Amino acid sequence: MSHSHIDVRYVANLARLELSDEEVALFQPQLEAILQHVEALTQLNIDGIEPTAHASPVFDRMRADIPHESLPPAAVLQNAPDQAQGQIRVPKVVTDA
Amino acid sequence: MTITQLRQQLLAGETTSTAILQQLAGEIAARDPQTGAYLSHDLESAIAEAAHADLSLPLGGIPIAIKDNINVLGQPCTCGSKFLSENYTSPYDASVVKKLRAAGAIPFGRMNQDEFAMGSATENSALQITRNPHDPQRIPGGSSGGSAAAVADHTAIAALGSDTGGSIRQPASHCGVVGLKPSYGRVSRYGLVAFASSLDQIGPLTQSVDDAALILQAIAGYDPLDSTCLDVPVPDYLTNINDGVRGMKLGVPKEYFGTGIDPGVRKNVEAAIQKLAAQGAEIVEISLPHSEHAVATYYVIAPAEASSNLSRFDGIRYGRRAANPTDILDLYKKSREEGFGPEVKRRIILGTYVLSSGYYDAYYSRAQKVRTLIRRDFETAFQHVDAIVSPIAPTPARRIGAFANDPLHEYLSDIFTISANLAGIPGISVPCGTTDFDGGTHLPVGLQILGPHLGEAKLLQIAKAV
């Protein structure tokens, strides 16, 4: 895979993280060292091996489609940083046509 | 005192739940300013609960400390992060907390941890330092460092932690207490703030093996709110706990005893294995051939899952929201920049990278296949042995600050614990002696015992014999 160069600022933007220049300079060599270590996985023959997504033998558990009690609106809103009229308030997300 | 001892006193009328809480509050006031295990605690509401504790229940009247990433109704849940430290109060009980309450226990205290459980030293907590009660210059281990330190410091009777790559077992080893990571699916994760959903599991940190069994008994079992929680009967974990190890076959993985292990750790672990042999266990050498790839596999899969799980911290519904954003995207990015510490950012970036277009197959998909190979190593081993015994960590607790800015070095110390999470099997850390290390004296060492999926009863039985 030989990809151990990582464009930290580009990936941070994908992850919706705004990094300072100092953080980019700190993380760049650290992440490259980690990726270099991960490169060792290329030595293994994985032909025909099924991936393991999680280790528990449970798949597609179905349940009856019955409404059940959920958190009341007041409990949900108690932690909202900004709210009005029983709803969470956010900055404008649509631009003027 | 252990849960078992306190329960005897409660039932004999020699103490009360309120008296136990007041005693704990005194111990916390005396020693926790130095240790720093507690992020917060609410004595008043715990005493109100103690007043009507039902002593007929298995944990009736017993306070249990809770790692600060498990939701308890009306209490903080900071996850050791500035993202949640100011503006978050849990609106519900995690399923394990409901189960503890149903068994009569009182959740009391919020325990420090690495931010979002990412770390092995509790140094990544954005809120405070926790010190090892055996040597205040040293880490308690992590990420459940507050839980382990409080139990070791006798400022908590027992605690819950979470283990994604060793975060219950390793701090238990460093602090000289018992720590149990149950099998994946044995205990509900509902209400545990998710780090890596395919690896996370909640478990107890206690002063004794019996206490670990008591707490597991209370929290194990089916929960419709966690689709990965197994609908499988829970055995009685105390029935055979004193039956010893005679006739059992215990595997010693040769890959776990190579170079890099501190001689004091090796000596104590080998002595513990000899002690089990002297009680009639047969000790055999086994091989887990893919062990050397566990750290690389884990540090692809865990950050990948973390980058997805932590996308919920966007500044909209709860937690930190940056002031004066220019638009919604700016709000997301600034809130996350302000709220997360460096280790969390590193792992989010790493996880986003390995899942990004063009790299997914090379990293994430490949790591999932190596995970299958690691899982098969254990399946093969458990065809021949009842359990596997090994060290927990290559060294005893290191000094605070020793690995600053060298995350890879820190990750490599997880080598003996992370395979159990990748394979979904249970593991326990039980104290097996002390050693001198790097200028420190009498530092605790833990023995790790790993068993097949849902094999907790046998692990507890072996641990009791150590």
Interface residues (C-beta under 8 A of the other chain):
Chain A: M1 H3 I6 V8 V11 A12 N13 L14 A15 R16 L17 E18 L19 S20 E23 L26 F27 Q30 L31 A33 I34 L35 H37 V38 A40 L41 T42 L44 I46 I49 E50 P51 T52 A53 H54 A55 S56 V58 R61 R63 L71 A75 V76 Q78 N79 A80 P81 D82 I88 V90 P91 K92 V93
Chain B: N87 Y88 T89 P91 Y92 Y184 G185 S197 S198 P224 S227 T228 L230 H290 E292 H293 V295 A296 T297 Y299 V300 S307 S311 D314 G315 I316 R317 Y318 G319 R320 R321 P325 D327 I328 L329 L331 Y332 K333 K334 R336 E337 F340 P342 K345 R346 I348 I349 L350 G351 T352 Y353 S356 Y359 A362 Y363 S365 R366 A367 Q368 K369 V370 R371 T372 L373 R375 N405 D406 P407 L408 Y411 L422 A423 G424 I425 H453
